[in-house]
């Protein structure tokens, strides 16, 4: 390629000088040595712009002369003719080519900006799609929790007003006087189960999920588990929930070492649980880290 460039440089210089002479001769008003000198400078400069011109018009003449292969003589003659013509009309060539190059640069900048805008739109579209997927997943998860709560409500009779129904005596039941006194308060089980969520190797915890699709209510998954691997939880657990559920004391069997109770609630309340031979557990849902206003104050 270097060899090819060294071959075309003399052509450009010679054509520039010849074009300057022709331009001076064609201008009858300025046939002076001073005009010729300036025409030489402009002519040679214009000749060196011919490669730029050929590139803008996608000509393969320049490539044929500089790629290292043996170029035909007609390619050199064509290139020399371009350079000579450019030198003769140097001023117009420089002006026209400058405008063309600037226009190409402007078009390239516009194309780049459009591509950037399209990429930004694509990114926003992807983000919107991701958001829709996340919202769909969240809605599906909420629906799943509601289904579980409905299932437990049916299984344990929580939605039915059957307080007079006898409770199996697998765990000690609360004294009737204590229950009657508790129901006179808005949060009946607050402080009735020693105020601890963990005792005697057992723990009561909860998962609280905000259900925005259901009037800003909450899905509550209550769980009692053993914290002592040598003393797994067995039998049943008596939960004590708010009296507004109808059945305030559902008895839940222990399955695979844990007792689970799923609910949906409009507001927070204190949960009590009794397991084993009378171990008491208490959990205030209004203090749960996932509780929010106004749900936890209702």
Secondary structure, DSSP 8 states (H G I E B T S, - for coil): -HHHHHHHHHHHHHHHHHHHHHHHHH-GGG-SHHHHHHHHHHHHHHHHTHHHHHHHTT-SHHHHHHSSS---HHHHHHHHHHHHHHHHTHHHHHHHHHHHHHHHHHHHHHHHHHHHHHHHHHHHHHHHHHHHHHHHHHHHHHHHHHHHHHHHHHHTTTTS--TTS---TTS----HHHHHHHTTSSSTTTTTTTT-SEETTEEEEEEEEEEGGGTSEEEEEEEEEES-TTS---SEEEEE--GGGS-S--EEE-BTTEEEEEEEESS--EEEEEETTTEEEEEEGGGSTT--TTGGG-
